[in-house]
């Protein structure tokens, strides 16, 4: 694999549907492959940041809850348990490949404050300079707005775009349960066509986006379009593709066409 050129700093966002099975239990095989590939790209010279969903879902399963919690207090309890479990697994699996990880938990108030944004940016820079892979999630245990309103971060789709802007990323990759943006819902229309490249988001494109995706997650294509706009406005390209085969990250860094690319306005791809 060649050394990084156009995309030196990459944010990878992985959703709940990729990290867990339908039962709510961790998909250890997928997480292991993701950790191995990110570690390999890290060894090749790329700087990577992982934005990870799944804390509430994983915590709910570990607490023996039959379904995703509905009340804020139980969501916060599940997040506290799940975040601990997720970081334990990430730390263990990345350590197998000699890569150190760090946990960064963010809330909306952190993003709204310029002083805090500067501090977060400096933290990302320092971690990446030392060869550490930051793993980011919402701080659901103390913030209520993020888990009471899906629109706030939308299963971390919007958060991942904010993180890409904060750390000055070249590319955001959203690993999802769908190949990319289609001209209609592929789950309902077998003739739906994948839109491989988007250079401008307008009302007709927004009309294609639906609601939440899988039962385990909260993000839908609408939140991914919001994330894409945040990235494109900052000159950052964003790509949506399936997350069940983490090896696709190799295709992405090699410039092969996969998923849907939202081209950053100031970035050549």
C-alpha positions, 0 to 999 in steps of 0.5 A: 500500500502506498503512503498517504497523500491526499487523505492523511487524516481520516475520521471513521464513524461506525454505527450501532448496526455495525458494532452489534448483532440484532440481539444487541450483543457485540459483533466481535468479529466485525470490531476485531476486523475494524481494529485490525484495519485501522491499526494497519492504516495507522502503521502505513502513516494515516492519522485516524479518528474513530467515532463510535456509536453503540454505548446505549445499545451495548449497555442495555444488553449488558443490563439484561434489558429486553429493548432499548431504554425509553426514559432518559435516566435508563438511557444514561444508565445504559450508556454508562455501562455500555461505554465502559464495555465498548472502550474495554473491547476497543482497548484490548483489540487495538492493543493486540496490534500495538496501537494505543487508543484514547477516549474522548466524550463530547456534549453539545455544550463542548461544541458550542463553546469556542474556547472548548472547541479550541481545547478539543482541537488541541487535544486531537492534534496532541493525540494524533502527533503521539500516534494515538487513535482517538475514539469519540462518542457522545457523553450520554451519561451527563448530557440529556439533550443528545439522547432526548432528541435524535436530531441533535447528533443523529446516532453520531452522524452529525457528531462525526462531521463536527469531529472531522471539522474540529480535527481538520480531517481530509475525509470522513467515512461513515460506515453504515448498514446501507451502501450509500445514498440511493435515488429511492429506498432500496429496502422498498424499491429493488430498482433503486440506483446508488448515487455514486457522487454528490457535489451539491445538496438541494431540496430534491436530494433531501426529499430522498432521505428517510427516517431512522434506519435500523431498530438498534440505531437512531441515525437515518439518511437525513442525518447523514445529509446534515453531516455531509453538508457540514463537511462539504462546507468545510472543504472536507469530503465525506463518504457513506458505505457499508460497514459490514466489511471494514476491509473497504477502508483499503479501497477508499484510501486507494481511491477506488469508487465505493458507496456515495462520495460527497465531495468537499468543495475545496478538496480534490478527490 
